[in-house]
Amino acid sequence: MARPSSHPFDLLVVRFAQLIAERLQPLLAVPARARNGKSERGPSKLRGRTLDMRCRYPGCKNKSKGPRFRFLCEEHLKLPKSAQKAALQKWAAKNA
Ligand SMILES: [Zn+2]
């Protein structure tokens, strides 16, 4: 006594399974999405991925030449070491 696959009970079981899957999917997906969102969109200030490339000299709007040049622009790298140091100390105090 072979039952056709389209027997009402079989369909009911399939429907039930689909309903459960649909109900569970968002519940399972939310934590994963939340985790991804946290790791990808965390506060960038704390992660330090983006360097502040602005010149550290107070009031200077130039782009610095990077960490190897103490974050000073070409212009302010010409200053005497003592002036550079004073500017860096001012910057550190402001950004502490
Ligand atoms: Zn500068």
PDB file of the backbone (N, CA, C, O) and the ligand in Angstrom, with CONECT records:
HET     ZN  A 101       1
ATOM      1  N   MET A   1       0.838  -1.195   0.000  1.00  0.00           N
ATOM      2  CA  MET A   1       0.000   0.000   0.000  1.00  0.00           C
ATOM      3  C   MET A   1       0.881   1.256   0.000  1.00  0.00           C
ATOM      4  O   MET A   1       1.218   1.821   1.040  1.00  0.00           O
ATOM      5  N   ALA A   2       1.224   1.649  -1.202  1.00  0.00           N
ATOM      6  CA  ALA A   2       2.115   2.818  -1.348  1.00  0.00           C
ATOM      7  C   ALA A   2       1.320   4.113  -1.325  1.00  0.00           C
ATOM      8  O   ALA A   2       0.303   4.273  -2.000  1.00  0.00           O
ATOM      9  N   ARG A   3       1.835   5.023  -0.518  1.00  0.00           N
ATOM     10  CA  ARG A   3       1.144   6.310  -0.457  1.00  0.00           C
ATOM     11  C   ARG A   3       1.798   7.291  -1.433  1.00  0.00           C
ATOM     12  O   ARG A   3       3.022   7.349  -1.549  1.00  0.00           O
ATOM     13  N   PRO A   4       0.982   8.035  -2.110  1.00  0.00           N
ATOM     14  CA  PRO A   4       1.599   9.065  -2.980  1.00  0.00           C
ATOM     15  C   PRO A   4       2.262  10.141  -2.116  1.00  0.00           C
ATOM     16  O   PRO A   4       1.826  10.403  -0.996  1.00  0.00           O
ATOM     17  N   SER A   5       3.279  10.736  -2.628  1.00  0.00           N
ATOM     18  CA  SER A   5       4.045  11.706  -1.837  1.00  0.00           C
ATOM     19  C   SER A   5       3.222  12.951  -1.508  1.00  0.00           C
ATOM     20  O   SER A   5       3.573  13.723  -0.615  1.00  0.00           O
ATOM     21  N   SER A   6       2.155  13.129  -2.220  1.00  0.00           N
ATOM     22  CA  SER A   6       1.340  14.319  -1.974  1.00  0.00           C
ATOM     23  C   SER A   6       0.228  14.041  -0.971  1.00  0.00           C
ATOM     24  O   SER A   6      -0.771  14.760  -0.926  1.00  0.00           O
ATOM     25  N   HIS A   7       0.403  12.996  -0.169  1.00  0.00           N
ATOM     26  CA  HIS A   7      -0.575  12.689   0.867  1.00  0.00           C
ATOM     27  C   HIS A   7      -0.703  13.875   1.828  1.00  0.00           C
ATOM     28  O   HIS A   7       0.306  14.472   2.205  1.00  0.00           O
ATOM     29  N   PRO A   8      -1.930  14.221   2.226  1.00  0.00           N
ATOM     30  CA  PRO A   8      -2.142  15.399   3.095  1.00  0.00           C
ATOM     31  C   PRO A   8      -1.270  15.408   4.331  1.00  0.00           C
ATOM     32  O   PRO A   8      -0.814  16.472   4.750  1.00  0.00           O
ATOM     33  N   PHE A   9      -1.021  14.243   4.933  1.00  0.00           N
ATOM     34  CA  PHE A   9      -0.203  14.217   6.150  1.00  0.00           C
ATOM     35  C   PHE A   9       1.237  14.606   5.857  1.00  0.00           C
ATOM     36  O   PHE A   9       1.866  15.348   6.611  1.00  0.00           O
ATOM     37  N   ASP A  10       1.756  14.074   4.715  1.00  0.00           N
ATOM     38  CA  ASP A  10       3.134  14.421   4.343  1.00  0.00           C
ATOM     39  C   ASP A  10       3.259  15.928   4.124  1.00  0.00           C
ATOM     40  O   ASP A  10       4.219  16.566   4.556  1.00  0.00           O
ATOM     41  N   LEU A  11       2.257  16.471   3.437  1.00  0.00           N
ATOM     42  CA  LEU A  11       2.284  17.915   3.182  1.00  0.00           C
ATOM     43  C   LEU A  11       2.266  18.694   4.496  1.00  0.00           C
ATOM     44  O   LEU A  11       2.957  19.700   4.652  1.00  0.00           O
ATOM     45  N   LEU A  12       1.462  18.206   5.430  1.00  0.00           N
ATOM     46  CA  LEU A  12       1.359  18.863   6.725  1.00  0.00           C
ATOM     47  C   LEU A  12       2.720  18.875   7.430  1.00  0.00           C
ATOM     48  O   LEU A  12       3.142  19.880   8.003  1.00  0.00           O
ATOM     49  N   VAL A  13       3.395  17.706   7.363  1.00  0.00           N
ATOM     50  CA  VAL A  13       4.701  17.601   8.012  1.00  0.00           C
ATOM     51  C   VAL A  13       5.686  18.567   7.364  1.00  0.00           C
ATOM     52  O   VAL A  13       6.456  19.242   8.048  1.00  0.00           O
ATOM     53  N   VAL A  14       5.652  18.624   6.043  1.00  0.00           N
ATOM     54  CA  VAL A  14       6.569  19.524   5.331  1.00  0.00           C
ATOM     55  C   VAL A  14       6.281  20.973   5.701  1.00  0.00           C
ATOM     56  O   VAL A  14       7.193  21.757   5.964  1.00  0.00           O
ATOM     57  N   ARG A  15       4.984  21.314   5.717  1.00  0.00           N
ATOM     58  CA  ARG A  15       4.591  22.678   6.068  1.00  0.00           C
ATOM     59  C   ARG A  15       5.060  23.035   7.484  1.00  0.00           C
ATOM     60  O   ARG A  15       5.568  24.127   7.740  1.00  0.00           O
ATOM     61  N   PHE A  16       4.871  22.067   8.392  1.00  0.00           N
ATOM     62  CA  PHE A  16       5.245  22.270   9.790  1.00  0.00           C
ATOM     63  C   PHE A  16       6.754  22.518   9.906  1.00  0.00           C
ATOM     64  O   PHE A  16       7.209  23.416  10.614  1.00  0.00           O
ATOM     65  N   ALA A  17       7.507  21.687   9.183  1.00  0.00           N
ATOM     66  CA  ALA A  17       8.963  21.836   9.217  1.00  0.00           C
ATOM     67  C   ALA A  17       9.376  23.195   8.654  1.00  0.00           C
ATOM     68  O   ALA A  17      10.287  23.845   9.165  1.00  0.00           O
ATOM     69  N   GLN A  18       8.695  23.604   7.606  1.00  0.00           N
ATOM     70  CA  GLN A  18       9.019  24.899   6.996  1.00  0.00           C
ATOM     71  C   GLN A  18       8.722  26.040   7.969  1.00  0.00           C
ATOM     72  O   GLN A  18       9.492  26.990   8.112  1.00  0.00           O
ATOM     73  N   LEU A  19       7.551  25.902   8.641  1.00  0.00           N
ATOM     74  CA  LEU A  19       7.172  26.934   9.614  1.00  0.00           C
ATOM     75  C   LEU A  19       8.212  27.052  10.725  1.00  0.00           C
ATOM     76  O   LEU A  19       8.606  28.151  11.116  1.00  0.00           O
ATOM     77  N   ILE A  20       8.643  25.899  11.219  1.00  0.00           N
ATOM     78  CA  ILE A  20       9.638  25.902  12.299  1.00  0.00           C
ATOM     79  C   ILE A  20      10.938  26.535  11.817  1.00  0.00           C
ATOM     80  O   ILE A  20      11.561  27.333  12.517  1.00  0.00           O
ATOM     81  N   ALA A  21      11.332  26.157  10.600  1.00  0.00           N
ATOM     82  CA  ALA A  21      12.567  26.708  10.051  1.00  0.00           C
ATOM     83  C   ALA A  21      12.460  28.218   9.909  1.00  0.00           C
ATOM     84  O   ALA A  21      13.400  28.955  10.206  1.00  0.00           O
ATOM     85  N   GLU A  22      11.278  28.670   9.444  1.00  0.00           N
ATOM     86  CA  GLU A  22      11.091  30.116   9.272  1.00  0.00           C
ATOM     87  C   GLU A  22      11.112  30.834  10.616  1.00  0.00           C
ATOM     88  O   GLU A  22      11.616  31.950  10.737  1.00  0.00           O
ATOM     89  N   ARG A  23      10.543  30.155  11.637  1.00  0.00           N
ATOM     90  CA  ARG A  23      10.507  30.773  12.960  1.00  0.00           C
ATOM     91  C   ARG A  23      11.907  30.834  13.578  1.00  0.00           C
ATOM     92  O   ARG A  23      12.271  31.804  14.242  1.00  0.00           O
ATOM     93  N   LEU A  24      12.677  29.772  13.340  1.00  0.00           N
ATOM     94  CA  LEU A  24      13.993  29.684  13.981  1.00  0.00           C
ATOM     95  C   LEU A  24      15.039  30.529  13.277  1.00  0.00           C
ATOM     96  O   LEU A  24      15.979  31.013  13.909  1.00  0.00           O
ATOM     97  N   GLN A  25      14.883  30.707  11.984  1.00  0.00           N
ATOM     98  CA  GLN A  25      15.934  31.382  11.213  1.00  0.00           C
ATOM     99  C   GLN A  25      16.295  32.761  11.784  1.00  0.00           C
ATOM    100  O   GLN A  25      17.472  33.031  12.021  1.00  0.00           O
ATOM    101  N   PRO A  26      15.312  33.632  12.008  1.00  0.00           N
ATOM    102  CA  PRO A  26      15.683  34.949  12.564  1.00  0.00           C
ATOM    103  C   PRO A  26      16.325  34.852  13.935  1.00  0.00           C
ATOM    104  O   PRO A  26      17.224  35.625  14.266  1.00  0.00           O
ATOM    105  N   LEU A  27      15.858  33.890  14.738  1.00  0.00           N
ATOM    106  CA  LEU A  27      16.422  33.733  16.081  1.00  0.00           C
ATOM    107  C   LEU A  27      17.877  33.319  16.008  1.00  0.00           C
ATOM    108  O   LEU A  27      18.699  33.742  16.820  1.00  0.00           O
ATOM    109  N   LEU A  28      18.186  32.482  15.020  1.00  0.00           N
ATOM    110  CA  LEU A  28      19.566  32.020  14.880  1.00  0.00           C
ATOM    111  C   LEU A  28      20.425  33.072  14.207  1.00  0.00           C
ATOM    112  O   LEU A  28      21.630  33.156  14.446  1.00  0.00           O
ATOM    113  N   ALA A  29      19.793  33.875  13.363  1.00  0.00           N
ATOM    114  CA  ALA A  29      20.572  34.828  12.570  1.00  0.00           C
ATOM    115  C   ALA A  29      20.938  36.058  13.386  1.00  0.00           C
ATOM    116  O   ALA A  29      21.986  36.659  13.151  1.00  0.00           O
ATOM    117  N   VAL A  30      20.098  36.442  14.338  1.00  0.00           N
ATOM    118  CA  VAL A  30      20.318  37.703  15.052  1.00  0.00           C
ATOM    119  C   VAL A  30      21.652  37.742  15.797  1.00  0.00           C
ATOM    120  O   VAL A  30      22.397  38.710  15.642  1.00  0.00           O
ATOM    121  N   PRO A  31      21.981  36.725  16.598  1.00  0.00           N
ATOM    122  CA  PRO A  31      23.253  36.821  17.332  1.00  0.00           C
ATOM    123  C   PRO A  31      24.452  36.918  16.393  1.00  0.00           C
ATOM    124  O   PRO A  31      25.394  37.666  16.657  1.00  0.00           O
ATOM    125  N   ALA A  32      24.416  36.167  15.306  1.00  0.00           N
ATOM    126  CA  ALA A  32      25.526  36.198  14.360  1.00  0.00           C
ATOM    127  C   ALA A  32      25.655  37.584  13.745  1.00  0.00           C
ATOM    128  O   ALA A  32      26.758  38.105  13.584  1.00  0.00           O
ATOM    129  N   ARG A  33      24.503  38.177  13.401  1.00  0.00           N
ATOM    130  CA  ARG A  33      24.527  39.499  12.792  1.00  0.00           C
ATOM    131  C   ARG A  33      25.043  40.533  13.792  1.00  0.00           C
ATOM    132  O   ARG A  33      25.834  41.413  13.455  1.00  0.00           O
ATOM    133  N   ALA A  34      24.571  40.399  15.031  1.00  0.00           N
ATOM    134  CA  ALA A  34      24.994  41.346  16.062  1.00  0.00           C
ATOM    135  C   ALA A  34      26.503  41.249  16.278  1.00  0.00           C
ATOM    136  O   ALA A  34      27.181  42.263  16.447  1.00  0.00           O
ATOM    137  N   ARG A  35      27.017  40.035  16.270  1.00  0.00           N
ATOM    138  CA  ARG A  35      28.452  39.827  16.480  1.00  0.00           C
ATOM    139  C   ARG A  35      29.247  40.470  15.351  1.00  0.00           C
ATOM    140  O   ARG A  35      30.241  41.159  15.582  1.00  0.00           O
ATOM    141  N   ASN A  36      28.786  40.230  14.119  1.00  0.00           N
ATOM    142  CA  ASN A  36      29.485  40.808  12.972  1.00  0.00           C
ATOM    143  C   ASN A  36      29.466  42.326  13.037  1.00  0.00           C
ATOM    144  O   ASN A  36      30.473  42.991  12.790  1.00  0.00           O
ATOM    145  N   GLY A  37      28.289  42.861  13.377  1.00  0.00           N
ATOM    146  CA  GLY A  37      28.171  44.313  13.448  1.00  0.00           C
ATOM    147  C   GLY A  37      29.144  44.897  14.449  1.00  0.00           C
ATOM    148  O   GLY A  37      29.738  45.946  14.203  1.00  0.00           O
ATOM    149  N   LYS A  38      29.312  44.224  15.577  1.00  0.00           N
ATOM    150  CA  LYS A  38      30.211  44.720  16.603  1.00  0.00           C
ATOM    151  C   LYS A  38      31.661  44.721  16.125  1.00  0.00           C
ATOM    152  O   LYS A  38      32.398  45.687  16.319  1.00  0.00           O
ATOM    153  N   SER A  39      32.049  43.608  15.493  1.00  0.00           N
ATOM    154  CA  SER A  39      33.451  43.491  15.100  1.00  0.00           C
ATOM    155  C   SER A  39      33.786  44.396  13.921  1.00  0.00           C
ATOM    156  O   SER A  39      34.925  44.835  13.765  1.00  0.00           O
ATOM    157  N   GLU A  40      32.768  44.672  13.084  1.00  0.00           N
ATOM    158  CA  GLU A  40      33.067  45.474  11.899  1.00  0.00           C
ATOM    159  C   GLU A  40      32.867  46.958  12.131  1.00  0.00           C
ATOM    160  O   GLU A  40      33.548  47.792  11.534  1.00  0.00           O
ATOM    161  N   ARG A  41      31.904  47.283  13.024  1.00  0.00           N
ATOM    162  CA  ARG A  41      31.597  48.687  13.182  1.00  0.00           C
ATOM    163  C   ARG A  41      31.894  49.171  14.597  1.00  0.00           C
ATOM    164  O   ARG A  41      31.203  50.055  15.103  1.00  0.00           O
ATOM    165  N   GLY A  42      32.902  48.610  15.234  1.00  0.00           N
ATOM    166  CA  GLY A  42      33.264  49.029  16.584  1.00  0.00           C
ATOM    167  C   GLY A  42      33.805  50.437  16.569  1.00  0.00           C
ATOM    168  O   GLY A  42      34.117  50.980  15.509  1.00  0.00           O
ATOM    169  N   PRO A  43      33.917  51.030  17.738  1.00  0.00           N
ATOM    170  CA  PRO A  43      34.433  52.403  17.799  1.00  0.00           C
ATOM    171  C   PRO A  43      35.852  52.461  17.257  1.00  0.00           C
ATOM    172  O   PRO A  43      36.764  51.840  17.803  1.00  0.00           O
ATOM    173  N   SER A  44      36.026  53.205  16.189  1.00  0.00           N
ATOM    174  CA  SER A  44      37.316  53.222  15.509  1.00  0.00           C
ATOM    175  C   SER A  44      38.372  53.942  16.343  1.00  0.00           C
ATOM    176  O   SER A  44      39.570  53.709  16.177  1.00  0.00           O
ATOM    177  N   LYS A  45      37.921  54.814  17.238  1.00  0.00           N
ATOM    178  CA  LYS A  45      38.887  55.556  18.051  1.00  0.00           C
ATOM    179  C   LYS A  45      39.712  54.604  18.921  1.00  0.00           C
ATOM    180  O   LYS A  45      40.917  54.784  19.100  1.00  0.00           O
ATOM    181  N   LEU A  46      39.032  53.590  19.452  1.00  0.00           N
ATOM    182  CA  LEU A  46      39.712  52.672  20.357  1.00  0.00           C
ATOM    183  C   LEU A  46      40.545  51.649  19.604  1.00  0.00           C
ATOM    184  O   LEU A  46      41.503  51.102  20.150  1.00  0.00           O
ATOM    185  N   ARG A  47      40.189  51.390  18.369  1.00  0.00           N
ATOM    186  CA  ARG A  47      40.881  50.334  17.644  1.00  0.00           C
ATOM    187  C   ARG A  47      42.191  50.845  17.032  1.00  0.00           C
ATOM    188  O   ARG A  47      43.110  50.067  16.777  1.00  0.00           O
ATOM    189  N   GLY A  48      42.264  52.144  16.803  1.00  0.00           N
ATOM    190  CA  GLY A  48      43.498  52.721  16.297  1.00  0.00           C
ATOM    191  C   GLY A  48      43.869  52.256  14.902  1.00  0.00           C
ATOM    192  O   GLY A  48      45.048  52.187  14.555  1.00  0.00           O
ATOM    193  N   ARG A  49      42.876  51.940  14.116  1.00  0.00           N
ATOM    194  CA  ARG A  49      43.183  51.473  12.764  1.00  0.00           C
ATOM    195  C   ARG A  49      43.481  52.629  11.824  1.00  0.00           C
ATOM    196  O   ARG A  49      44.296  52.518  10.909  1.00  0.00           O
ATOM    197  N   THR A  50      42.799  53.740  12.074  1.00  0.00           N
ATOM    198  CA  THR A  50      43.037  54.892  11.218  1.00  0.00           C
ATOM    199  C   THR A  50      43.949  55.867  11.949  1.00  0.00           C
ATOM    200  O   THR A  50      43.646  56.313  13.055  1.00  0.00           O
ATOM    201  N   LEU A  51      45.051  56.182  11.326  1.00  0.00           N
ATOM    202  CA  LEU A  51      46.002  57.089  11.939  1.00  0.00           C
ATOM    203  C   LEU A  51      45.555  58.528  11.711  1.00  0.00           C
ATOM    204  O   LEU A  51      45.063  58.880  10.638  1.00  0.00           O
ATOM    205  N   ASP A  52      45.732  59.336  12.722  1.00  0.00           N
ATOM    206  CA  ASP A  52      45.478  60.760  12.572  1.00  0.00           C
ATOM    207  C   ASP A  52      46.702  61.349  11.885  1.00  0.00           C
ATOM    208  O   ASP A  52      47.764  61.496  12.491  1.00  0.00           O
ATOM    209  N   MET A  53      46.537  61.679  10.624  1.00  0.00           N
ATOM    210  CA  MET A  53      47.695  62.093   9.826  1.00  0.00           C
ATOM    211  C   MET A  53      47.907  63.604   9.812  1.00  0.00           C
ATOM    212  O   MET A  53      48.753  64.118   9.081  1.00  0.00           O
ATOM    213  N   ARG A  54      47.126  64.304  10.629  1.00  0.00           N
ATOM    214  CA  ARG A  54      47.305  65.744  10.617  1.00  0.00           C
ATOM    215  C   ARG A  54      48.591  66.134  11.342  1.00  0.00           C
ATOM    216  O   ARG A  54      49.048  65.447  12.255  1.00  0.00           O
ATOM    217  N   CYS A  55      49.150  67.242  10.913  1.00  0.00           N
ATOM    218  CA  CYS A  55      50.362  67.754  11.552  1.00  0.00           C
ATOM    219  C   CYS A  55      50.065  68.059  13.010  1.00  0.00           C
ATOM    220  O   CYS A  55      49.019  68.615  13.346  1.00  0.00           O
ATOM    221  N   ARG A  56      51.019  67.679  13.882  1.00  0.00           N
ATOM    222  CA  ARG A  56      50.801  67.858  15.319  1.00  0.00           C
ATOM    223  C   ARG A  56      51.055  69.289  15.763  1.00  0.00           C
ATOM    224  O   ARG A  56      50.780  69.643  16.910  1.00  0.00           O
ATOM    225  N   TYR A  57      51.572  70.106  14.874  1.00  0.00           N
ATOM    226  CA  TYR A  57      51.864  71.478  15.271  1.00  0.00           C
ATOM    227  C   TYR A  57      50.550  72.222  15.494  1.00  0.00           C
ATOM    228  O   TYR A  57      49.662  72.181  14.642  1.00  0.00           O
ATOM    229  N   PRO A  58      50.421  72.911  16.648  1.00  0.00           N
ATOM    230  CA  PRO A  58      49.151  73.577  16.972  1.00  0.00           C
ATOM    231  C   PRO A  58      48.708  74.527  15.868  1.00  0.00           C
ATOM    232  O   PRO A  58      49.462  75.401  15.441  1.00  0.00           O
ATOM    233  N   GLY A  59      47.482  74.343  15.416  1.00  0.00           N
ATOM    234  CA  GLY A  59      46.914  75.239  14.409  1.00  0.00           C
ATOM    235  C   GLY A  59      47.281  74.894  12.986  1.00  0.00           C
ATOM    236  O   GLY A  59      46.737  75.480  12.050  1.00  0.00           O
ATOM    237  N   CYS A  60      48.202  73.946  12.801  1.00  0.00           N
ATOM    238  CA  CYS A  60      48.626  73.590  11.445  1.00  0.00           C
ATOM    239  C   CYS A  60      47.603  72.660  10.813  1.00  0.00           C
ATOM    240  O   CYS A  60      47.159  71.692  11.430  1.00  0.00           O
ATOM    241  N   LYS A  61      47.230  72.972   9.558  1.00  0.00           N
ATOM    242  CA  LYS A  61      46.222  72.169   8.874  1.00  0.00           C
ATOM    243  C   LYS A  61      46.857  71.223   7.843  1.00  0.00           C
ATOM    244  O   LYS A  61      46.151  70.498   7.142  1.00  0.00           O
ATOM    245  N   ASN A  62      48.163  71.237   7.761  1.00  0.00           N
ATOM    246  CA  ASN A  62      48.833  70.391   6.772  1.00  0.00           C
ATOM    247  C   ASN A  62      48.764  68.921   7.173  1.00  0.00           C
ATOM    248  O   ASN A  62      48.557  68.577   8.337  1.00  0.00           O
ATOM    249  N   LYS A  63      48.943  68.071   6.173  1.00  0.00           N
ATOM    250  CA  LYS A  63      48.996  66.639   6.446  1.00  0.00           C
ATOM    251  C   LYS A  63      50.421  66.280   6.830  1.00  0.00           C
ATOM    252  O   LYS A  63      51.378  66.678   6.164  1.00  0.00           O
ATOM    253  N   SER A  64      50.549  65.527   7.905  1.00  0.00           N
ATOM    254  CA  SER A  64      51.888  65.185   8.368  1.00  0.00           C
ATOM    255  C   SER A  64      52.506  64.115   7.486  1.00  0.00           C
ATOM    256  O   SER A  64      51.837  63.513   6.646  1.00  0.00           O
ATOM    257  N   LYS A  65      53.790  63.892   7.693  1.00  0.00           N
ATOM    258  CA  LYS A  65      54.490  62.887   6.895  1.00  0.00           C
ATOM    259  C   LYS A  65      54.482  61.531   7.597  1.00  0.00           C
ATOM    260  O   LYS A  65      55.147  60.595   7.155  1.00  0.00           O
ATOM    261  N   GLY A  66      53.723  61.428   8.702  1.00  0.00           N
ATOM    262  CA  GLY A  66      53.547  60.124   9.332  1.00  0.00           C
ATOM    263  C   GLY A  66      54.354  59.918  10.589  1.00  0.00           C
ATOM    264  O   GLY A  66      55.102  60.801  11.008  1.00  0.00           O
ATOM    265  N   PRO A  67      54.203  58.730  11.205  1.00  0.00           N
ATOM    266  CA  PRO A  67      54.836  58.459  12.505  1.00  0.00           C
ATOM    267  C   PRO A  67      56.353  58.552  12.456  1.00  0.00           C
ATOM    268  O   PRO A  67      56.978  58.895  13.461  1.00  0.00           O
ATOM    269  N   ARG A  68      56.956  58.256  11.320  1.00  0.00           N
ATOM    270  CA  ARG A  68      58.425  58.297  11.261  1.00  0.00           C
ATOM    271  C   ARG A  68      58.929  59.721  11.311  1.00  0.00           C
ATOM    272  O   ARG A  68      60.111  59.956  11.563  1.00  0.00           O
ATOM    273  N   PHE A  69      58.039  60.679  11.071  1.00  0.00           N
ATOM    274  CA  PHE A  69      58.420  62.090  11.097  1.00  0.00           C
ATOM    275  C   PHE A  69      57.729  62.806  12.251  1.00  0.00           C
ATOM    276  O   PHE A  69      57.504  64.016  12.202  1.00  0.00           O
ATOM    277  N   ARG A  70      57.400  62.051  13.276  1.00  0.00           N
ATOM    278  CA  ARG A  70      56.759  62.567  14.498  1.00  0.00           C
ATOM    279  C   ARG A  70      55.461  63.290  14.182  1.00  0.00           C
ATOM    280  O   ARG A  70      55.071  64.220  14.888  1.00  0.00           O
ATOM    281  N   PHE A  71      54.799  62.861  13.125  1.00  0.00           N
ATOM    282  CA  PHE A  71      53.513  63.431  12.704  1.00  0.00           C
ATOM    283  C   PHE A  71      53.608  64.937  12.473  1.00  0.00           C
ATOM    284  O   PHE A  71      52.699  65.694  12.815  1.00  0.00           O
ATOM    285  N   LEU A  72      54.707  65.344  11.898  1.00  0.00           N
ATOM    286  CA  LEU A  72      54.848  66.756  11.555  1.00  0.00           C
ATOM    287  C   LEU A  72      54.854  66.885  10.036  1.00  0.00           C
ATOM    288  O   LEU A  72      55.304  65.991   9.318  1.00  0.00           O
ATOM    289  N   CYS A  73      54.340  68.029   9.562  1.00  0.00           N
ATOM    290  CA  CYS A  73      54.329  68.252   8.125  1.00  0.00           C
ATOM    291  C   CYS A  73      55.724  68.688   7.672  1.00  0.00           C
ATOM    292  O   CYS A  73      56.603  68.969   8.487  1.00  0.00           O
ATOM    293  N   GLU A  74      55.894  68.736   6.380  1.00  0.00           N
ATOM    294  CA  GLU A  74      57.193  69.089   5.815  1.00  0.00           C
ATOM    295  C   GLU A  74      57.697  70.429   6.362  1.00  0.00           C
ATOM    296  O   GLU A  74      58.878  70.613   6.656  1.00  0.00           O
ATOM    297  N   GLU A  75      56.746  71.342   6.479  1.00  0.00           N
ATOM    298  CA  GLU A  75      57.090  72.693   6.924  1.00  0.00           C
ATOM    299  C   GLU A  75      57.604  72.697   8.360  1.00  0.00           C
ATOM    300  O   GLU A  75      58.630  73.306   8.663  1.00  0.00           O
ATOM    301  N   HIS A  76      56.877  72.009   9.236  1.00  0.00           N
ATOM    302  CA  HIS A  76      57.246  72.066  10.647  1.00  0.00           C
ATOM    303  C   HIS A  76      58.365  71.111  11.012  1.00  0.00           C
ATOM    304  O   HIS A  76      58.888  71.156  12.125  1.00  0.00           O
ATOM    305  N   LEU A  77      58.733  70.245  10.076  1.00  0.00           N
ATOM    306  CA  LEU A  77      59.915  69.412  10.313  1.00  0.00           C
ATOM    307  C   LEU A  77      61.186  70.243  10.225  1.00  0.00           C
ATOM    308  O   LEU A  77      62.250  69.831  10.686  1.00  0.00           O
ATOM    309  N   LYS A  78      61.054  71.439   9.616  1.00  0.00           N
ATOM    310  CA  LYS A  78      62.222  72.311   9.470  1.00  0.00           C
ATOM    311  C   LYS A  78      62.525  73.043  10.763  1.00  0.00           C
ATOM    312  O   LYS A  78      63.609  73.602  10.927  1.00  0.00           O
ATOM    313  N   LEU A  79      61.566  73.043  11.684  1.00  0.00           N
ATOM    314  CA  LEU A  79      61.769  73.728  12.964  1.00  0.00           C
ATOM    315  C   LEU A  79      62.875  73.045  13.758  1.00  0.00           C
ATOM    316  O   LEU A  79      63.147  71.861  13.562  1.00  0.00           O
ATOM    317  N   PRO A  80      63.506  73.791  14.650  1.00  0.00           N
ATOM    318  CA  PRO A  80      64.498  73.171  15.528  1.00  0.00           C
ATOM    319  C   PRO A  80      63.855  72.106  16.407  1.00  0.00           C
ATOM    320  O   PRO A  80      62.669  72.167  16.729  1.00  0.00           O
ATOM    321  N   LYS A  81      64.671  71.134  16.782  1.00  0.00           N
ATOM    322  CA  LYS A  81      64.170  69.989  17.565  1.00  0.00           C
ATOM    323  C   LYS A  81      63.407  70.434  18.800  1.00  0.00           C
ATOM    324  O   LYS A  81      62.395  69.837  19.164  1.00  0.00           O
ATOM    325  N   SER A  82      63.903  71.497  19.449  1.00  0.00           N
ATOM    326  CA  SER A  82      63.268  71.946  20.697  1.00  0.00           C
ATOM    327  C   SER A  82      61.856  72.464  20.417  1.00  0.00           C
ATOM    328  O   SER A  82      60.938  72.237  21.205  1.00  0.00           O
ATOM    329  N   ALA A  83      61.691  73.156  19.299  1.00  0.00           N
ATOM    330  CA  ALA A  83      60.369  73.681  18.934  1.00  0.00           C
ATOM    331  C   ALA A  83      59.433  72.525  18.580  1.00  0.00           C
ATOM    332  O   ALA A  83      58.252  72.539  18.927  1.00  0.00           O
ATOM    333  N   GLN A  84      59.975  71.528  17.889  1.00  0.00           N
ATOM    334  CA  GLN A  84      59.180  70.339  17.556  1.00  0.00           C
ATOM    335  C   GLN A  84      58.702  69.648  18.830  1.00  0.00           C
ATOM    336  O   GLN A  84      57.541  69.259  18.957  1.00  0.00           O
ATOM    337  N   LYS A  85      59.635  69.513  19.764  1.00  0.00           N
ATOM    338  CA  LYS A  85      59.312  68.811  21.006  1.00  0.00           C
ATOM    339  C   LYS A  85      58.222  69.550  21.772  1.00  0.00           C
ATOM    340  O   LYS A  85      57.304  68.932  22.311  1.00  0.00           O
ATOM    341  N   ALA A  86      58.328  70.873  21.817  1.00  0.00           N
ATOM    342  CA  ALA A  86      57.330  71.692  22.526  1.00  0.00           C
ATOM    343  C   ALA A  86      55.962  71.514  21.869  1.00  0.00           C
ATOM    344  O   ALA A  86      54.947  71.375  22.552  1.00  0.00           O
ATOM    345  N   ALA A  87      55.948  71.520  20.546  1.00  0.00           N
ATOM    346  CA  ALA A  87      54.686  71.361  19.819  1.00  0.00           C
ATOM    347  C   ALA A  87      54.077  69.988  20.092  1.00  0.00           C
ATOM    348  O   ALA A  87      52.869  69.868  20.296  1.00  0.00           O
ATOM    349  N   LEU A  88      54.916  68.956  20.096  1.00  0.00           N
ATOM    350  CA  LEU A  88      54.428  67.598  20.353  1.00  0.00           C
ATOM    351  C   LEU A  88      53.900  67.466  21.779  1.00  0.00           C
ATOM    352  O   LEU A  88      52.913  66.775  22.030  1.00  0.00           O
ATOM    353  N   GLN A  89      54.576  68.140  22.702  1.00  0.00           N
ATOM    354  CA  GLN A  89      54.117  68.077  24.095  1.00  0.00           C
ATOM    355  C   GLN A  89      52.772  68.778  24.252  1.00  0.00           C
ATOM    356  O   GLN A  89      51.908  68.319  24.998  1.00  0.00           O
ATOM    357  N   LYS A  90      52.604  69.881  23.551  1.00  0.00           N
ATOM    358  CA  LYS A  90      51.335  70.600  23.573  1.00  0.00           C
ATOM    359  C   LYS A  90      50.230  69.701  23.019  1.00  0.00           C
ATOM    360  O   LYS A  90      49.135  69.614  23.574  1.00  0.00           O
ATOM    361  N   TRP A  91      50.554  69.032  21.902  1.00  0.00           N
ATOM    362  CA  TRP A  91      49.565  68.169  21.262  1.00  0.00           C
ATOM    363  C   TRP A  91      49.187  67.028  22.202  1.00  0.00           C
ATOM    364  O   TRP A  91      48.014  66.678  22.329  1.00  0.00           O
ATOM    365  N   ALA A  92      50.202  66.448  22.866  1.00  0.00           N
ATOM    366  CA  ALA A  92      49.937  65.320  23.765  1.00  0.00           C
ATOM    367  C   ALA A  92      49.069  65.751  24.935  1.00  0.00           C
ATOM    368  O   ALA A  92      48.187  65.008  25.366  1.00  0.00           O
ATOM    369  N   ALA A  93      49.316  66.951  25.450  1.00  0.00           N
ATOM    370  CA  ALA A  93      48.533  67.447  26.580  1.00  0.00           C
ATOM    371  C   ALA A  93      47.084  67.671  26.163  1.00  0.00           C
ATOM    372  O   ALA A  93      46.158  67.413  26.932  1.00  0.00           O
ATOM    373  N   LYS A  94      46.900  68.154  24.936  1.00  0.00           N
ATOM    374  CA  LYS A  94      45.554  68.438  24.439  1.00  0.00           C
ATOM    375  C   LYS A  94      44.787  67.138  24.165  1.00  0.00           C
ATOM    376  O   LYS A  94      43.573  67.073  24.358  1.00  0.00           O
ATOM    377  N   ASN A  95      45.499  66.122  23.721  1.00  0.00           N
ATOM    378  CA  ASN A  95      44.847  64.873  23.311  1.00  0.00           C
ATOM    379  C   ASN A  95      44.972  63.762  24.336  1.00  0.00           C
ATOM    380  O   ASN A  95      44.722  62.596  24.031  1.00  0.00           O
ATOM    381  N   ALA A  96      45.356  64.120  25.542  1.00  0.00           N
ATOM    382  CA  ALA A  96      45.517  63.106  26.578  1.00  0.00           C
ATOM    383  C   ALA A  96      44.164  62.539  27.002  1.00  0.00           C
ATOM    384  O   ALA A  96      44.104  61.668  27.870  1.00  0.00           O
TER     385      ALA A  96
HETATM  386 ZN    ZN A 101      52.631  71.550  10.220  1.00  0.00          ZN2+
END
